[in-house]
Amino acid sequence: MAQLLELQATPDLVERVYGAVLDAISDGSLPPGQRITQEDLARQLAVSRQPVLQALRQLKTDGFVQDAPGRGLMVAPLDADWMRNVYQVRGALDRLAAQEAARLHFPLDDGLITRGRQAAAGSDIKAMIDADLAFHNAIYQASGNPLIEQTARHHWRHLRRVMGGVLQSSGQREAVWDEHAVIAQAIRAGDVARAAAHIEDHSTRASAALAQRLSHVLTTTEADTA
């Protein structure tokens, strides 16, 4: 029988494992404080331990997992101050992107709004988050500055952890896409000041909603562990 060479963990597989674990952290399947092991993740994802090990190392570097008491790893707890800092930076990036896109009178795809409203009318929270991210990514790309999207990508990964809870409210979902539509109109019209003002207001409201949700989550967690 021919001797086959062992397949190595490819960067693509490591990234897929990273994404799968991050999705589970974001949707609460792996809640804050949950202990995690290479063996369990490898078994559930039907992969070898090597790509899981590499993905966990990156997740630890990015702040999504941390050393557990004693030994092993656990999902990092949510930190209200950290999330406020993340949103502050992301808000600044959004404002810069909207200004630059407006200078170019960039016509954002109307389908982004349509698909976002369709997702908001459903019950798939992941689809809602993906639609929201697609809209903001379109503005980053429209700015003509690739560093904006590259920088914002890391912050969005952290924001996904608390966005799901906010989007449970149907009223919040509708408001998000009304605000997105106004932002897109200002960008298309080339109104730099209006685009910046609207996206700043949008960021402020979203930050407040996230802070309220995070406060609720942390209060509930403390009560459960008391």
DRENFIGU-538013 format. One record per residue: residue in one letter; x, y, z negated of N, C-alpha, C, O in turn. Coordinates in nm, 2 decimals. Layout:
BEGIN
> a, X, Y, Z, X, Y, Z, X, Y, Z, X, Y, Z
...
end
This chain:
BEGIN
> m, 0.09, -0.12, 0.00, 0.00, 0.00, 0.00, 0.09, 0.12, 0.00, 0.18, 0.13, -0.08
> a, 0.06, 0.22, 0.08, 0.14, 0.34, 0.10, 0.13, 0.42, -0.03, 0.03, 0.43, -0.10
> q, 0.25, 0.48, -0.07, 0.26, 0.56, -0.19, 0.22, 0.71, -0.15, 0.29, 0.77, -0.07
> l, 0.12, 0.76, -0.21, 0.08, 0.89, -0.18, 0.14, 0.99, -0.28, 0.15, 0.96, -0.40
> l, 0.17, 1.11, -0.23, 0.22, 1.21, -0.32, 0.11, 1.27, -0.40, 0.00, 1.30, -0.35
> e, 0.14, 1.30, -0.53, 0.04, 1.36, -0.61, 0.01, 1.51, -0.56, 0.10, 1.58, -0.54
> l, -0.12, 1.54, -0.55, -0.16, 1.67, -0.51, -0.13, 1.77, -0.62, -0.16, 1.74, -0.74
> q, -0.08, 1.89, -0.59, -0.05, 1.99, -0.69, -0.17, 2.09, -0.70, -0.25, 2.10, -0.60
> a, -0.19, 2.15, -0.81, -0.29, 2.25, -0.83, -0.26, 2.37, -0.74, -0.16, 2.44, -0.75
> t, -0.35, 2.40, -0.65, -0.33, 2.51, -0.55, -0.38, 2.64, -0.62, -0.47, 2.63, -0.71
> p, -0.33, 2.75, -0.57, -0.38, 2.88, -0.63, -0.53, 2.89, -0.61, -0.59, 2.95, -0.70
> d, -0.58, 2.84, -0.50, -0.73, 2.85, -0.48, -0.80, 2.77, -0.58, -0.91, 2.82, -0.63
> l, -0.76, 2.65, -0.62, -0.82, 2.57, -0.72, -0.81, 2.64, -0.86, -0.91, 2.64, -0.93
> v, -0.70, 2.69, -0.89, -0.68, 2.76, -1.02, -0.78, 2.88, -1.02, -0.84, 2.90, -1.13
> e, -0.79, 2.95, -0.91, -0.88, 3.07, -0.91, -1.03, 3.02, -0.93, -1.11, 3.09, -0.99
> r, -1.06, 2.91, -0.87, -1.20, 2.86, -0.88, -1.23, 2.81, -1.02, -1.34, 2.84, -1.07
> v, -1.13, 2.75, -1.09, -1.15, 2.71, -1.23, -1.16, 2.84, -1.31, -1.25, 2.85, -1.40
> y, -1.08, 2.94, -1.29, -1.08, 3.06, -1.36, -1.22, 3.12, -1.35, -1.28, 3.17, -1.44
> g, -1.27, 3.13, -1.22, -1.41, 3.19, -1.20, -1.52, 3.11, -1.26, -1.61, 3.17, -1.32
> a, -1.51, 2.98, -1.26, -1.61, 2.89, -1.33, -1.62, 2.92, -1.48, -1.72, 2.93, -1.54
> v, -1.50, 2.92, -1.54, -1.49, 2.94, -1.68, -1.54, 3.08, -1.72, -1.61, 3.10, -1.81
> l, -1.50, 3.18, -1.64, -1.54, 3.32, -1.66, -1.69, 3.33, -1.65, -1.75, 3.41, -1.72
> d, -1.75, 3.27, -1.55, -1.90, 3.27, -1.53, -1.97, 3.21, -1.65, -2.07, 3.27, -1.70
> a, -1.91, 3.10, -1.71, -1.97, 3.04, -1.83, -1.96, 3.13, -1.95, -2.05, 3.14, -2.03
> i, -1.85, 3.20, -1.96, -1.83, 3.30, -2.07, -1.93, 3.42, -2.05, -1.99, 3.46, -2.14
> s, -1.94, 3.46, -1.92, -2.03, 3.58, -1.89, -2.18, 3.55, -1.92, -2.25, 3.63, -1.97
> d, -2.22, 3.43, -1.88, -2.36, 3.40, -1.89, -2.40, 3.34, -2.03, -2.52, 3.30, -2.06
> g, -2.30, 3.32, -2.12, -2.32, 3.28, -2.25, -2.32, 3.13, -2.27, -2.33, 3.08, -2.38
> s, -2.29, 3.05, -2.16, -2.28, 2.91, -2.17, -2.16, 2.87, -2.27, -2.16, 2.78, -2.34
> l, -2.06, 2.96, -2.26, -1.95, 2.95, -2.35, -1.95, 3.08, -2.43, -1.89, 3.18, -2.39
> p, -2.01, 3.08, -2.55, -2.03, 3.20, -2.63, -1.91, 3.24, -2.70, -1.81, 3.16, -2.72
> p, -1.90, 3.36, -2.75, -1.79, 3.41, -2.83, -1.76, 3.32, -2.95, -1.85, 3.28, -3.02
> g, -1.63, 3.29, -2.96, -1.60, 3.20, -3.08, -1.60, 3.05, -3.04, -1.55, 2.97, -3.12
> q, -1.65, 3.01, -2.93, -1.66, 2.87, -2.89, -1.52, 2.82, -2.86, -1.44, 2.87, -2.79
> r, -1.49, 2.71, -2.93, -1.36, 2.64, -2.90, -1.36, 2.57, -2.77, -1.47, 2.52, -2.73
> i, -1.25, 2.58, -2.70, -1.25, 2.52, -2.57, -1.12, 2.44, -2.55, -1.01, 2.47, -2.61
> t, -1.12, 2.33, -2.48, -1.01, 2.24, -2.46, -0.99, 2.22, -2.31, -1.08, 2.22, -2.23
> q, -0.86, 2.19, -2.28, -0.83, 2.16, -2.14, -0.91, 2.03, -2.10, -0.96, 2.03, -1.98
> e, -0.91, 1.94, -2.19, -0.97, 1.81, -2.15, -1.12, 1.82, -2.12, -1.17, 1.77, -2.02
> d, -1.19, 1.89, -2.21, -1.34, 1.91, -2.18, -1.37, 1.98, -2.05, -1.45, 1.95, -1.98
> l, -1.29, 2.09, -2.03, -1.31, 2.17, -1.91, -1.28, 2.09, -1.79, -1.35, 2.09, -1.69
> a, -1.17, 2.02, -1.79, -1.13, 1.94, -1.67, -1.23, 1.83, -1.64, -1.26, 1.81, -1.53
> r, -1.29, 1.77, -1.75, -1.39, 1.67, -1.73, -1.52, 1.73, -1.67, -1.58, 1.67, -1.58
> q, -1.56, 1.84, -1.72, -1.68, 1.91, -1.67, -1.67, 1.96, -1.53, -1.77, 1.96, -1.45
> l, -1.55, 2.01, -1.50, -1.53, 2.06, -1.36, -1.48, 1.96, -1.27, -1.46, 1.99, -1.15
> a, -1.45, 1.84, -1.31, -1.41, 1.73, -1.23, -1.27, 1.76, -1.16, -1.26, 1.74, -1.04
> v, -1.18, 1.82, -1.23, -1.05, 1.85, -1.18, -0.95, 1.80, -1.28, -0.98, 1.75, -1.39
> s, -0.82, 1.80, -1.24, -0.71, 1.76, -1.33, -0.69, 1.87, -1.44, -0.74, 1.98, -1.43
> r, -0.61, 1.84, -1.54, -0.58, 1.93, -1.64, -0.49, 2.05, -1.60, -0.50, 2.16, -1.65
> q, -0.41, 2.03, -1.49, -0.31, 2.13, -1.45, -0.38, 2.26, -1.41, -0.34, 2.36, -1.46
> p, -0.47, 2.26, -1.32, -0.53, 2.39, -1.28, -0.61, 2.45, -1.40, -0.62, 2.57, -1.41
> v, -0.66, 2.37, -1.49, -0.73, 2.42, -1.60, -0.63, 2.49, -1.69, -0.66, 2.60, -1.75
> l, -0.52, 2.43, -1.72, -0.41, 2.49, -1.80, -0.37, 2.63, -1.74, -0.36, 2.72, -1.82
> q, -0.35, 2.63, -1.61, -0.31, 2.76, -1.55, -0.42, 2.87, -1.56, -0.39, 2.98, -1.58
> a, -0.54, 2.82, -1.54, -0.66, 2.92, -1.55, -0.67, 2.97, -1.69, -0.70, 3.09, -1.71
> l, -0.66, 2.88, -1.79, -0.67, 2.93, -1.93, -0.56, 3.02, -1.96, -0.58, 3.12, -2.04
> r, -0.44, 3.00, -1.91, -0.33, 3.10, -1.94, -0.37, 3.23, -1.89, -0.34, 3.33, -1.95
> q, -0.42, 3.24, -1.76, -0.46, 3.37, -1.71, -0.58, 3.43, -1.78, -0.58, 3.55, -1.80
> l, -0.67, 3.35, -1.82, -0.79, 3.40, -1.90, -0.74, 3.45, -2.03, -0.80, 3.55, -2.08
> k, -0.64, 3.39, -2.09, -0.59, 3.44, -2.22, -0.51, 3.58, -2.20, -0.53, 3.67, -2.27
> t, -0.44, 3.58, -2.09, -0.37, 3.71, -2.05, -0.47, 3.82, -2.03, -0.44, 3.94, -2.07
> d, -0.58, 3.79, -1.97, -0.68, 3.89, -1.94, -0.78, 3.92, -2.05, -0.86, 4.01, -2.04
> g, -0.76, 3.85, -2.16, -0.84, 3.88, -2.28, -0.97, 3.81, -2.30, -1.05, 3.85, -2.38
> f, -1.00, 3.71, -2.22, -1.12, 3.64, -2.23, -1.12, 3.52, -2.33, -1.22, 3.48, -2.38
> v, -1.00, 3.46, -2.35, -0.99, 3.36, -2.45, -0.87, 3.40, -2.54, -0.78, 3.48, -2.50
> q, -0.86, 3.34, -2.65, -0.75, 3.36, -2.74, -0.72, 3.24, -2.83, -0.80, 3.14, -2.83
> d, -0.61, 3.25, -2.90, -0.58, 3.14, -2.99, -0.68, 3.12, -3.10, -0.73, 3.22, -3.16
> a, -0.72, 2.99, -3.12, -0.82, 2.96, -3.22, -0.75, 2.94, -3.36, -0.63, 2.90, -3.36
> p, -0.82, 2.96, -3.47, -0.75, 2.93, -3.60, -0.71, 2.79, -3.60, -0.78, 2.70, -3.56
> g, -0.59, 2.77, -3.65, -0.53, 2.63, -3.65, -0.46, 2.60, -3.53, -0.34, 2.61, -3.52
> r, -0.53, 2.56, -3.43, -0.47, 2.53, -3.30, -0.58, 2.53, -3.19, -0.70, 2.54, -3.22
> g, -0.53, 2.54, -3.06, -0.63, 2.54, -2.95, -0.67, 2.68, -2.91, -0.61, 2.78, -2.96
> l, -0.77, 2.69, -2.83, -0.82, 2.82, -2.78, -0.97, 2.83, -2.81, -1.04, 2.73, -2.83
> m, -1.01, 2.95, -2.81, -1.16, 2.98, -2.82, -1.19, 3.10, -2.73, -1.10, 3.18, -2.70
> v, -1.32, 3.12, -2.70, -1.37, 3.23, -2.63, -1.35, 3.36, -2.72, -1.39, 3.36, -2.83
> a, -1.29, 3.46, -2.66, -1.26, 3.58, -2.74, -1.39, 3.65, -2.78, -1.49, 3.65, -2.71
> p, -1.40, 3.70, -2.90, -1.52, 3.77, -2.95, -1.54, 3.90, -2.87, -1.45, 3.96, -2.82
> l, -1.66, 3.94, -2.87, -1.69, 4.07, -2.81, -1.65, 4.18, -2.90, -1.67, 4.18, -3.02
> d, -1.60, 4.29, -2.84, -1.54, 4.40, -2.92, -1.61, 4.53, -2.86, -1.58, 4.57, -2.75
> a, -1.69, 4.59, -2.94, -1.76, 4.71, -2.90, -1.67, 4.83, -2.86, -1.69, 4.89, -2.75
> d, -1.57, 4.85, -2.93, -1.47, 4.96, -2.90, -1.40, 4.93, -2.77, -1.38, 5.02, -2.69
> w, -1.36, 4.81, -2.75, -1.29, 4.77, -2.63, -1.39, 4.79, -2.50, -1.34, 4.84, -2.40
> m, -1.51, 4.75, -2.52, -1.61, 4.76, -2.41, -1.63, 4.91, -2.37, -1.65, 4.94, -2.26
> r, -1.64, 4.99, -2.48, -1.65, 5.13, -2.45, -1.53, 5.19, -2.37, -1.55, 5.27, -2.28
> n, -1.42, 5.14, -2.41, -1.30, 5.19, -2.33, -1.30, 5.14, -2.19, -1.27, 5.21, -2.10
> v, -1.34, 5.01, -2.17, -1.35, 4.96, -2.04, -1.45, 5.04, -1.95, -1.42, 5.07, -1.84
> y, -1.56, 5.07, -2.01, -1.66, 5.14, -1.93, -1.62, 5.29, -1.90, -1.65, 5.34, -1.80
> q, -1.54, 5.35, -1.99, -1.49, 5.48, -1.97, -1.40, 5.48, -1.85, -1.41, 5.57, -1.76
> v, -1.31, 5.39, -1.84, -1.22, 5.38, -1.73, -1.29, 5.35, -1.60, -1.27, 5.41, -1.50
> r, -1.39, 5.25, -1.61, -1.46, 5.22, -1.48, -1.55, 5.33, -1.44, -1.56, 5.35, -1.32
> g, -1.60, 5.41, -1.53, -1.68, 5.53, -1.49, -1.59, 5.63, -1.42, -1.64, 5.69, -1.32
> a, -1.47, 5.65, -1.46, -1.38, 5.74, -1.39, -1.35, 5.70, -1.25, -1.34, 5.78, -1.16
> l, -1.33, 5.56, -1.24, -1.30, 5.51, -1.11, -1.42, 5.52, -1.01, -1.40, 5.55, -0.89
> d, -1.54, 5.50, -1.07, -1.66, 5.51, -0.99, -1.68, 5.66, -0.94, -1.71, 5.68, -0.82
> r, -1.65, 5.75, -1.02, -1.67, 5.89, -0.99, -1.57, 5.93, -0.87, -1.61, 5.99, -0.78
> l, -1.44, 5.88, -0.89, -1.34, 5.91, -0.79, -1.38, 5.85, -0.65, -1.37, 5.91, -0.55
> a, -1.43, 5.72, -0.66, -1.47, 5.65, -0.54, -1.58, 5.72, -0.47, -1.58, 5.74, -0.35
> a, -1.68, 5.76, -0.55, -1.80, 5.83, -0.49, -1.76, 5.96, -0.42, -1.82, 6.00, -0.32
> q, -1.68, 6.04, -0.49, -1.63, 6.16, -0.43, -1.56, 6.14, -0.30, -1.59, 6.21, -0.20
> e, -1.47, 6.05, -0.29, -1.40, 6.02, -0.17, -1.48, 5.97, -0.06, -1.47, 6.00, 0.06
> a, -1.58, 5.88, -0.10, -1.67, 5.82, 0.00, -1.76, 5.93, 0.06, -1.79, 5.94, 0.18
> a, -1.80, 6.03, -0.03, -1.89, 6.14, 0.02, -1.81, 6.23, 0.11, -1.87, 6.29, 0.21
> r, -1.68, 6.25, 0.09, -1.60, 6.34, 0.18, -1.61, 6.28, 0.32, -1.59, 6.35, 0.42
> l, -1.62, 6.15, 0.33, -1.62, 6.08, 0.46, -1.76, 6.06, 0.51, -1.78, 6.01, 0.62
> h, -1.86, 6.11, 0.44, -2.00, 6.09, 0.48, -2.03, 5.94, 0.51, -2.10, 5.91, 0.60
> f, -1.98, 5.86, 0.42, -1.98, 5.72, 0.45, -2.13, 5.66, 0.44, -2.19, 5.68, 0.34
> p, -2.18, 5.60, 0.55, -2.31, 5.54, 0.54, -2.31, 5.40, 0.48, -2.28, 5.30, 0.55
> l, -2.34, 5.39, 0.35, -2.34, 5.26, 0.29, -2.45, 5.17, 0.35, -2.56, 5.23, 0.39
> d, -2.43, 5.05, 0.36, -2.53, 4.95, 0.42, -2.66, 4.96, 0.34, -2.66, 4.93, 0.22
> d, -2.77, 4.99, 0.40, -2.90, 4.99, 0.34, -2.94, 4.86, 0.28, -3.02, 4.85, 0.19
> g, -2.88, 4.75, 0.34, -2.91, 4.62, 0.29, -2.86, 4.59, 0.15, -2.92, 4.51, 0.08
> l, -2.76, 4.67, 0.10, -2.72, 4.66, -0.04, -2.83, 4.69, -0.13, -2.85, 4.62, -0.23
> i, -2.90, 4.80, -0.10, -3.01, 4.84, -0.19, -3.13, 4.74, -0.18, -3.19, 4.70, -0.28
> t, -3.16, 4.70, -0.05, -3.27, 4.60, -0.03, -3.24, 4.47, -0.11, -3.33, 4.42, -0.18
> r, -3.12, 4.42, -0.09, -3.09, 4.29, -0.16, -3.08, 4.31, -0.31, -3.12, 4.22, -0.39
> g, -3.04, 4.43, -0.36, -3.04, 4.45, -0.50, -3.18, 4.46, -0.56, -3.20, 4.40, -0.67
> r, -3.27, 4.52, -0.49, -3.41, 4.53, -0.54, -3.47, 4.39, -0.54, -3.55, 4.35, -0.63
> q, -3.44, 4.31, -0.44, -3.49, 4.17, -0.43, -3.44, 4.09, -0.55, -3.51, 4.01, -0.61
> a, -3.31, 4.10, -0.58, -3.25, 4.03, -0.69, -3.31, 4.08, -0.82, -3.34, 4.00, -0.91
> a, -3.34, 4.21, -0.83, -3.40, 4.26, -0.96, -3.54, 4.21, -0.98, -3.59, 4.21, -1.09
> a, -3.61, 4.18, -0.87, -3.74, 4.13, -0.88, -3.75, 3.98, -0.92, -3.86, 3.93, -0.95
> g, -3.64, 3.92, -0.92, -3.63, 3.77, -0.95, -3.59, 3.75, -1.09, -3.61, 3.84, -1.18
> s, -3.54, 3.63, -1.12, -3.51, 3.59, -1.26, -3.36, 3.54, -1.27, -3.32, 3.50, -1.37
> d, -3.29, 3.55, -1.15, -3.15, 3.50, -1.15, -3.06, 3.62, -1.19, -3.03, 3.70, -1.11
> i, -3.01, 3.61, -1.32, -2.93, 3.72, -1.37, -2.80, 3.73, -1.30, -2.75, 3.84, -1.28
> k, -2.74, 3.62, -1.27, -2.61, 3.62, -1.19, -2.63, 3.69, -1.06, -2.54, 3.76, -1.02
> a, -2.74, 3.66, -0.99, -2.77, 3.73, -0.86, -2.78, 3.88, -0.88, -2.73, 3.96, -0.80
> m, -2.84, 3.92, -0.99, -2.85, 4.07, -1.02, -2.71, 4.13, -1.04, -2.69, 4.24, -0.99
> i, -2.63, 4.06, -1.12, -2.50, 4.11, -1.15, -2.42, 4.12, -1.02, -2.34, 4.22, -0.99
> d, -2.43, 4.01, -0.94, -2.35, 4.01, -0.81, -2.39, 4.12, -0.72, -2.31, 4.18, -0.65
> a, -2.52, 4.15, -0.71, -2.57, 4.26, -0.63, -2.52, 4.39, -0.68, -2.49, 4.48, -0.60
> d, -2.52, 4.41, -0.81, -2.47, 4.54, -0.87, -2.32, 4.56, -0.83, -2.28, 4.66, -0.79
> l, -2.25, 4.45, -0.85, -2.11, 4.45, -0.82, -2.08, 4.48, -0.67, -1.99, 4.56, -0.63
> a, -2.16, 4.42, -0.58, -2.15, 4.44, -0.44, -2.17, 4.59, -0.40, -2.10, 4.64, -0.32
> f, -2.27, 4.65, -0.47, -2.29, 4.79, -0.44, -2.17, 4.88, -0.48, -2.13, 4.96, -0.40
> h, -2.12, 4.86, -0.60, -2.01, 4.94, -0.64, -1.88, 4.91, -0.56, -1.80, 5.00, -0.54
> n, -1.86, 4.78, -0.53, -1.75, 4.75, -0.44, -1.76, 4.82, -0.31, -1.65, 4.86, -0.25
> a, -1.88, 4.83, -0.25, -1.89, 4.90, -0.13, -1.85, 5.05, -0.14, -1.79, 5.10, -0.04
> i, -1.88, 5.11, -0.25, -1.83, 5.25, -0.27, -1.68, 5.25, -0.28, -1.62, 5.34, -0.23
> y, -1.62, 5.15, -0.36, -1.48, 5.15, -0.37, -1.41, 5.14, -0.23, -1.32, 5.21, -0.20
> q, -1.46, 5.05, -0.15, -1.41, 5.03, -0.02, -1.43, 5.15, 0.07, -1.34, 5.19, 0.15
> a, -1.54, 5.22, 0.05, -1.58, 5.34, 0.13, -1.49, 5.45, 0.10, -1.47, 5.55, 0.18
> s, -1.43, 5.45, -0.02, -1.34, 5.56, -0.06, -1.21, 5.57, 0.02, -1.16, 5.68, 0.03
> g, -1.17, 5.46, 0.08, -1.05, 5.46, 0.16, -0.93, 5.44, 0.08, -0.82, 5.44, 0.13
> n, -0.94, 5.43, -0.05, -0.83, 5.40, -0.15, -0.84, 5.26, -0.20, -0.92, 5.24, -0.29
> p, -0.76, 5.17, -0.15, -0.77, 5.03, -0.19, -0.73, 5.01, -0.34, -0.77, 4.91, -0.40
> l, -0.66, 5.10, -0.40, -0.62, 5.08, -0.54, -0.74, 5.10, -0.63, -0.74, 5.04, -0.74
> i, -0.85, 5.17, -0.59, -0.96, 5.18, -0.68, -1.03, 5.05, -0.70, -1.06, 5.01, -0.81
> e, -1.05, 4.97, -0.59, -1.12, 4.84, -0.60, -1.03, 4.75, -0.68, -1.08, 4.67, -0.76
> q, -0.90, 4.75, -0.65, -0.81, 4.66, -0.72, -0.81, 4.68, -0.87, -0.80, 4.59, -0.95
> t, -0.81, 4.81, -0.91, -0.81, 4.84, -1.05, -0.94, 4.81, -1.12, -0.94, 4.76, -1.23
> a, -1.05, 4.84, -1.05, -1.18, 4.82, -1.11, -1.22, 4.67, -1.12, -1.30, 4.63, -1.21
> r, -1.16, 4.58, -1.04, -1.19, 4.44, -1.05, -1.17, 4.38, -1.19, -1.26, 4.31, -1.23
> h, -1.07, 4.42, -1.25, -1.04, 4.36, -1.39, -1.14, 4.41, -1.49, -1.19, 4.33, -1.57
> h, -1.18, 4.54, -1.48, -1.28, 4.59, -1.57, -1.42, 4.53, -1.55, -1.49, 4.50, -1.65
> w, -1.45, 4.50, -1.43, -1.58, 4.44, -1.40, -1.59, 4.30, -1.46, -1.70, 4.26, -1.51
> r, -1.48, 4.23, -1.47, -1.48, 4.10, -1.53, -1.52, 4.10, -1.67, -1.60, 4.02, -1.72
> h, -1.48, 4.21, -1.74, -1.52, 4.22, -1.88, -1.66, 4.27, -1.90, -1.73, 4.22, -1.99
> l, -1.71, 4.36, -1.81, -1.84, 4.41, -1.82, -1.95, 4.30, -1.79, -2.06, 4.31, -1.85
> r, -1.91, 4.20, -1.71, -2.01, 4.10, -1.68, -2.06, 4.03, -1.81, -2.17, 3.97, -1.81
> r, -1.97, 4.03, -1.91, -2.00, 3.96, -2.04, -2.13, 4.01, -2.11, -2.20, 3.94, -2.18
> v, -2.15, 4.14, -2.09, -2.27, 4.20, -2.16, -2.38, 4.25, -2.06, -2.48, 4.29, -2.11
> m, -2.35, 4.25, -1.93, -2.45, 4.30, -1.84, -2.57, 4.21, -1.83, -2.68, 4.26, -1.81
> g, -2.55, 4.08, -1.85, -2.67, 3.99, -1.84, -2.78, 4.03, -1.94, -2.90, 4.02, -1.90
> g, -2.74, 4.06, -2.06, -2.84, 4.09, -2.16, -2.92, 4.22, -2.12, -3.04, 4.23, -2.15
> v, -2.85, 4.32, -2.07, -2.91, 4.44, -2.03, -3.01, 4.42, -1.92, -3.12, 4.47, -1.92
> l, -2.98, 4.33, -1.82, -3.06, 4.31, -1.71, -3.18, 4.22, -1.74, -3.27, 4.19, -1.66
> q, -3.19, 4.17, -1.87, -3.31, 4.10, -1.91, -3.43, 4.19, -1.91, -3.55, 4.14, -1.89
> s, -3.41, 4.32, -1.92, -3.52, 4.42, -1.92, -3.56, 4.45, -1.78, -3.47, 4.50, -1.70
> s, -3.68, 4.43, -1.74, -3.72, 4.46, -1.60, -3.72, 4.61, -1.57, -3.68, 4.65, -1.46
> g, -3.75, 4.69, -1.67, -3.74, 4.83, -1.65, -3.60, 4.88, -1.62, -3.58, 4.97, -1.54
> q, -3.50, 4.82, -1.69, -3.37, 4.86, -1.67, -3.32, 4.82, -1.52, -3.25, 4.89, -1.46
> r, -3.37, 4.71, -1.48, -3.33, 4.66, -1.34, -3.38, 4.76, -1.24, -3.31, 4.80, -1.15
> e, -3.51, 4.80, -1.25, -3.56, 4.90, -1.15, -3.49, 5.03, -1.15, -3.46, 5.09, -1.05
> a, -3.46, 5.08, -1.27, -3.39, 5.21, -1.28, -3.25, 5.20, -1.22, -3.21, 5.30, -1.16
> v, -3.18, 5.09, -1.23, -3.05, 5.08, -1.18, -3.05, 5.10, -1.03, -2.97, 5.17, -0.97
> w, -3.15, 5.03, -0.96, -3.15, 5.04, -0.81, -3.21, 5.17, -0.76, -3.18, 5.22, -0.65
> d, -3.29, 5.24, -0.84, -3.34, 5.38, -0.81, -3.21, 5.47, -0.81, -3.20, 5.55, -0.72
> e, -3.13, 5.45, -0.91, -3.01, 5.54, -0.93, -2.91, 5.51, -0.81, -2.85, 5.60, -0.76
> h, -2.90, 5.38, -0.78, -2.81, 5.34, -0.67, -2.85, 5.41, -0.54, -2.77, 5.45, -0.46
> a, -2.98, 5.41, -0.51, -3.03, 5.46, -0.39, -3.00, 5.61, -0.38, -2.96, 5.66, -0.27
> v, -3.01, 5.68, -0.49, -2.98, 5.83, -0.49, -2.83, 5.85, -0.47, -2.80, 5.94, -0.40
> i, -2.75, 5.77, -0.53, -2.61, 5.78, -0.51, -2.57, 5.76, -0.36, -2.49, 5.83, -0.31
> a, -2.63, 5.65, -0.30, -2.60, 5.62, -0.16, -2.64, 5.74, -0.07, -2.57, 5.77, 0.02
> q, -2.75, 5.80, -0.10, -2.80, 5.91, -0.02, -2.71, 6.03, -0.03, -2.68, 6.09, 0.07
> a, -2.66, 6.06, -0.15, -2.56, 6.17, -0.17, -2.43, 6.15, -0.09, -2.38, 6.24, -0.04
> i, -2.39, 6.02, -0.10, -2.26, 5.99, -0.03, -2.28, 6.00, 0.12, -2.20, 6.06, 0.19
> r, -2.39, 5.95, 0.18, -2.42, 5.96, 0.32, -2.43, 6.10, 0.37, -2.38, 6.14, 0.47
> a, -2.49, 6.19, 0.28, -2.50, 6.33, 0.31, -2.37, 6.41, 0.30, -2.37, 6.52, 0.35
> g, -2.27, 6.35, 0.24, -2.15, 6.42, 0.23, -2.15, 6.52, 0.11, -2.06, 6.61, 0.11
> d, -2.24, 6.51, 0.02, -2.25, 6.60, -0.09, -2.17, 6.55, -0.20, -2.21, 6.47, -0.29
> v, -2.04, 6.59, -0.21, -1.94, 6.54, -0.30, -1.98, 6.57, -0.45, -1.98, 6.48, -0.53
> a, -2.03, 6.69, -0.47, -2.07, 6.73, -0.61, -2.19, 6.64, -0.66, -2.19, 6.60, -0.77
> r, -2.29, 6.63, -0.57, -2.40, 6.55, -0.61, -2.37, 6.40, -0.63, -2.42, 6.34, -0.72
> a, -2.29, 6.35, -0.54, -2.25, 6.21, -0.55, -2.18, 6.18, -0.68, -2.21, 6.09, -0.75
> a, -2.09, 6.27, -0.72, -2.01, 6.26, -0.84, -2.10, 6.27, -0.96, -2.09, 6.20, -1.06
> a, -2.19, 6.37, -0.96, -2.28, 6.39, -1.07, -2.38, 6.27, -1.09, -2.40, 6.23, -1.21
> h, -2.43, 6.22, -0.98, -2.53, 6.11, -0.99, -2.46, 5.98, -1.04, -2.51, 5.91, -1.13
> i, -2.34, 5.96, -0.99, -2.28, 5.83, -1.04, -2.22, 5.85, -1.18, -2.21, 5.75, -1.25
> e, -2.19, 5.97, -1.22, -2.15, 5.99, -1.36, -2.27, 5.97, -1.45, -2.25, 5.91, -1.56
> d, -2.38, 6.02, -1.41, -2.51, 6.00, -1.49, -2.54, 5.85, -1.50, -2.58, 5.80, -1.61
> h, -2.53, 5.79, -1.39, -2.56, 5.64, -1.38, -2.46, 5.56, -1.47, -2.51, 5.48, -1.55
> s, -2.34, 5.60, -1.47, -2.24, 5.53, -1.56, -2.27, 5.56, -1.70, -2.25, 5.47, -1.79
> t, -2.31, 5.68, -1.74, -2.34, 5.71, -1.88, -2.46, 5.63, -1.93, -2.45, 5.58, -2.04
> r, -2.56, 5.62, -1.85, -2.68, 5.55, -1.89, -2.65, 5.40, -1.90, -2.69, 5.33, -1.99
> a, -2.57, 5.35, -1.80, -2.54, 5.21, -1.81, -2.45, 5.18, -1.93, -2.47, 5.07, -1.99
> s, -2.36, 5.27, -1.96, -2.27, 5.25, -2.07, -2.35, 5.25, -2.20, -2.33, 5.16, -2.29
> a, -2.45, 5.34, -2.21, -2.54, 5.34, -2.33, -2.62, 5.21, -2.35, -2.63, 5.16, -2.46
> a, -2.67, 5.16, -2.23, -2.75, 5.04, -2.24, -2.66, 4.92, -2.28, -2.70, 4.83, -2.35
> l, -2.54, 4.92, -2.23, -2.45, 4.81, -2.26, -2.41, 4.82, -2.41, -2.40, 4.71, -2.48
> a, -2.39, 4.94, -2.46, -2.35, 4.95, -2.60, -2.46, 4.91, -2.69, -2.44, 4.84, -2.79
> q, -2.59, 4.94, -2.65, -2.70, 4.90, -2.73, -2.71, 4.75, -2.73, -2.74, 4.69, -2.84
> r, -2.69, 4.69, -2.61, -2.70, 4.54, -2.60, -2.59, 4.48, -2.69, -2.62, 4.38, -2.76
> l, -2.47, 4.53, -2.67, -2.36, 4.47, -2.74, -2.38, 4.48, -2.90, -2.35, 4.39, -2.97
> s, -2.43, 4.59, -2.94, -2.46, 4.61, -3.08, -2.56, 4.51, -3.13, -2.54, 4.46, -3.24
> h, -2.66, 4.48, -3.05, -2.76, 4.38, -3.09, -2.70, 4.24, -3.10, -2.73, 4.17, -3.19
> v, -2.62, 4.21, -3.00, -2.55, 4.08, -2.99, -2.46, 4.06, -3.12, -2.47, 3.96, -3.18
> l, -2.38, 4.16, -3.15, -2.29, 4.15, -3.26, -2.37, 4.15, -3.39, -2.33, 4.07, -3.48
> t, -2.48, 4.22, -3.41, -2.55, 4.22, -3.53, -2.62, 4.08, -3.55, -2.62, 4.03, -3.66
> t, -2.67, 4.02, -3.44, -2.73, 3.89, -3.44, -2.63, 3.78, -3.48, -2.66, 3.69, -3.56
> t, -2.51, 3.80, -3.42, -2.41, 3.70, -3.45, -2.36, 3.70, -3.60, -2.35, 3.60, -3.66
> e, -2.35, 3.83, -3.65, -2.31, 3.84, -3.79, -2.42, 3.78, -3.88, -2.39, 3.72, -3.98
> a, -2.55, 3.80, -3.85, -2.66, 3.75, -3.93, -2.66, 3.60, -3.93, -2.68, 3.54, -4.03
> d, -2.63, 3.54, -3.81, -2.63, 3.40, -3.80, -2.52, 3.33, -3.88, -2.53, 3.22, -3.92
> t, -2.40, 3.40, -3.89, -2.29, 3.35, -3.96, -2.28, 3.38, -4.10, -2.19, 3.34, -4.18
> a, -2.38, 3.47, -4.15, -2.37, 3.51, -4.29, -2.42, 3.40, -4.38, -2.42, 3.42, -4.51
end
